[in-house]
């Protein structure tokens, strides 16, 4: 299975899990009169994973937000150069901000021993989505730079 397809399935699964968690929180609040405390926290952490892995999925499919007005007016050769520049800048951002910066943030949360209040799980586990998404985005953009856009 291609990595892009696998990533799409993971995002869909996380979204289904988030819907189930939020639904459980609403049901326990209104039917039992006391919301399960962990549902809000888990939904928030799932949103982090869905957002970041979804961004990597969008990059893999080249369906992320882009302004096409300027590239559409360029000749084919210049458009390819512009796309390579954009891909290179996205690669640099993913490497330096998401992988290195996110990795440092994950290390820091583990080092400080931060745990989530309701779930009692190390917060670094939830924030691992940042460097993981950075690695995936870097992979997809490096692939685009090497093989070109198809």
C-alpha positions in Angstrom: 0.0 0.0 0.0 1.3 3.4 -0.9 2.3 5.7 2.0 -0.2 8.3 0.9 -3.1 5.8 1.0 -1.9 4.5 4.3 -1.7 8.0 5.8 -5.2 8.7 4.5 -6.5 5.6 6.3 -4.8 6.6 9.5 -6.3 10.1 9.4 -9.8 8.6 8.7 -9.4 6.2 11.6 -8.3 9.0 14.0 -11.2 11.1 12.9 -13.6 8.2 13.5 -12.1 7.7 17.0 -12.5 11.4 17.7 -16.1 11.4 16.7 -16.7 8.4 19.0 -14.9 10.1 21.9 -16.8 13.4 21.5 -20.1 11.4 21.2 -19.3 9.5 24.3 -18.6 12.8 26.2 -21.9 14.2 25.1 -23.8 11.1 26.0 -22.3 10.9 29.4 -22.9 14.6 30.1 -26.6 14.5 29.1 -27.6 10.9 30.0 -25.6 10.4 33.2 -25.4 14.0 34.2 -21.6 13.8 34.6 -19.3 14.0 31.6 -16.4 11.5 31.5 -13.5 13.8 32.2 -11.1 12.2 29.8 -13.2 12.7 26.7 -12.4 16.4 26.2 -8.7 16.0 26.7 -8.5 13.0 24.4 -10.5 14.8 21.7 -8.1 17.8 21.9 -5.1 15.5 21.5 -6.7 13.6 18.7 -7.3 17.0 16.9 -3.6 17.7 17.1 -2.8 14.3 15.4 -5.5 14.7 12.8 -4.5 18.2 11.9 -0.8 17.5 11.6 -1.1 14.1 9.8 -3.8 15.6 7.7 -1.4 18.4 6.6 1.1 15.8 5.7 -1.6 13.9 3.7 -2.5 17.1 1.9 1.1 17.7 1.0 1.4 14.2 -0.3 -1.6 14.8 -2.6 -0.6 18.3 -3.4 -4.0 19.5 -2.3 -2.9 21.9 0.4 -3.9 25.5 0.1 -2.1 27.3 -2.7 -2.6 30.5 -4.7 -2.5 29.5 -8.3 -3.0 32.9 -9.9 0.7 33.7 -10.1 2.0 30.3 -11.3 -0.8 30.0 -13.9 0.5 33.1 -15.6 4.0 31.8 -15.9 5.5 29.9 -18.8 6.0 26.2 -18.2 9.8 26.4 -17.5 9.4 29.2 -15.0 6.4 27.5 -13.4 8.5 24.4 -12.8 11.3 26.5 -11.2 8.7 28.3 -9.0 7.3 24.9 -7.9 10.8 23.6 -7.1 11.5 26.8 -5.0 8.2 26.3 -3.2 8.9 22.6 -2.6 12.3 23.5 -1.3 11.0 26.1 1.1 8.3 23.7 2.4 11.0 21.1 2.9 13.2 23.5 4.9 10.2 24.6 7.0 9.3 21.0 7.7 12.8 20.0 8.6 13.8 23.0 10.8 10.5 23.9 12.4 8.5 20.6 12.6 11.2 18.0 12.9 13.9 19.8 14.8 11.7 22.3 16.7 9.0 19.8 17.3 11.5 17.1 18.3 13.0 19.5 20.8 9.5 20.2 22.2 8.7 16.5 22.5 12.1 15.9 24.3 11.4 18.8 26.6 8.0 17.5 27.7 9.4 14.1 28.3 12.4 15.6 30.2 10.1 17.7 32.4 7.8 14.7 33.0 4.7 16.5 31.9 1.6 14.4 32.1 -1.9 15.1 30.9 -4.3 15.9 33.8 -7.1 13.5 33.0 -5.4 10.7 31.1 -2.1 10.7 33.1 -0.2 10.0 29.9 3.1 11.7 29.1 2.2 14.8 27.0 5.2 14.1 24.8 3.4 11.1 23.2 0.6 13.4 22.0 3.1 16.0 20.6 5.1 13.3 18.7 2.7 14.2 15.9 4.7 17.4 15.2 8.1 15.8 14.3 6.3 12.8 12.7 4.3 15.1 10.4 7.5 17.0 9.7 9.3 13.8 8.6 6.4 12.8 6.4 6.2 16.3 4.8 9.9 16.3 4.3 9.7 12.9 2.6 7.0 13.9 0.3 8.7 17.2 -0.6 12.1 15.5 -1.1 10.3 13.1 -3.4 8.8 16.0 -5.4 12.2 17.7 -5.7 13.9 14.5 -6.9 11.3 13.2 -9.2 9.5 16.4 -10.0 5.8 17.0 -9.9 3.6 14.7 -11.9 
